[in-house]
Amino acid sequence: MTEDKLVEAVKEKGEEIERSYSNPFRVVDNTNLLNTMVLDGCFILTLFLTAVGEFLRGNAIFNMPWVLTSIRRDLLLFENQIPLLVLQILLRTGNFPRVSDLNKLAYDFFKGSFKSQKHSGIPLNPKHLLDLIRQAFLIQPRPYNATTSAQTNSARLTLPANKLLSRGIGFEVKKNAASFLDISFDNGVLQIPEIILDDFLCVVLLNCIAFEQFYASASTHISSYTIFMGCLVNSKMDVAYFVEKGIIQNYLGTQDELSGFFKRVLNDYVFEIEGSYLAVTFNDVDTYSSNHWKVKLEAFDKAYLRPYYSLSVVPTLVRLATWVGWFYFVVQVLVYFIISIIHGRYLMSNQSLLPLFPFLSL
């Protein structure tokens, strides 16, 4: 199959390809663009097929893992995307081995760079490779009714983790989650799946956010997740806490670098809570953390009780007994004065009441 025939095959689907772009333009009249699409598409398919053993791995790319990782990252840059339809046309038309599922072939090529991140399944109708990876992590949003929807309109961005802890909210790793996006809040505890953050995943997250920002019909799952985590991870102290809890595995760099990544996302991108798949979670966390009696109870616990949590049993019991003794003494004194004021000397003259207040007989 010659290059001209491949270009012609792509050109025949030009109008359909044009609809893959948010700003349609004439593909069939742009010969340079058609040639570039064909060359890029053939290169990408060759990579995919070589990775699964359809072609011999004599290429230097597969003998240097760092080069392959760099290529994977470049293929997922937002500005490097070509419609997945082009790859499908080339796969059918060119002299390539027959593949039953192009989407699975593509995902299998990239998954080695995700350090065992869980995914919710292979997407059916992605627009391009970046969208394929993005959709692989998507989950169904929690259902909510009209009342909850109205509440989410007034929900605010979540406080940092260290402040939520002081307001009685706990954190734990969510086990058996379908995806790292599967965050939930229940009974004062935020359950967050483990995520392994490295340079590759951070680049993918940023490019997925860019796609969601520019493509109006796309869901905002990745944007919502990254903004939510950006609210929680506001300092290196928050990073250290999440690493200790096992929620984050930090392969990106220092604690400051990781918190800086989330801060940039939080500051640089437009985000609306309403319509987010985490809208209910934003609202629930905001409502819980704004409940004053819980905040005051947590403050009392932190100031007066927690200092003794780490002490041994005996000293703690001694202190507790001392507090109880002082409390009993103060109550007796108060009762004495109140009754004395009301009844004057009646209490002292009536000997039958003295057994109730033995200290008055001294």
Sequence and secondary structure as in RCSB ss.txt:
>XXXX:A:sequence
MTEDKLVEAVKEKGEEIERSYSNPFRVVDNTNLLNTMVLDGCFILTLFLTAVGEFLRGNAIFNMPWVLTSIRRDL
LLFENQIPLLVLQILLRTGNFPRVSDLNKLAYDFFKGSFKSQKHSGIPLNPKHLLDLIRQAFLIQPRPYNATTSA
QTNSARLTLPANKLLSRGIGFEVKKNAASFLDISFDNGVLQIPEIILDDFLCVVLLNCIAFEQFYASASTHISSY
TIFMGCLVNSKMDVAYFVEKGIIQNYLGTQDELSGFFKRVLNDYVFEIEGSYLAVTFNDVDTYSSNHWKVKLEAF
DKAYLRPYYSLSVVPTLVRLATWVGWFYFVVQVLVYFIISIIHGRYLMSNQSLLPLFPFLSL
>XXXX:A:secstr
  HHHHHHHHHHTHHHHHTTSSS   STT HHHHHHHHHHHHHHHHHHHHHTTSS   SGGGG HHHHHHHHHHH
TSGGG   HHHHHHHHHHSS    S HHHHHHHHHGGGSTT   S   SS SSHHHHHHHHT        HHHHH
HHTT      HHHHHHTT EEEE TT SSTT  EEETTEEEE  EEE HHHHHHHHHHHHHHHH TTS  HHHHH
HHHHHHH  SHHHHHHHHHHTSEEE SSSHHHHHHHHHHHHHHS   STT TTHHHHHHHHHHHT HHHHHHHHH
IIIIIGGGTTS HHHHHHHHHHHHHHHHHHHHHHHHHHHHHHHTTHHHH GGGGGGSGGGG 
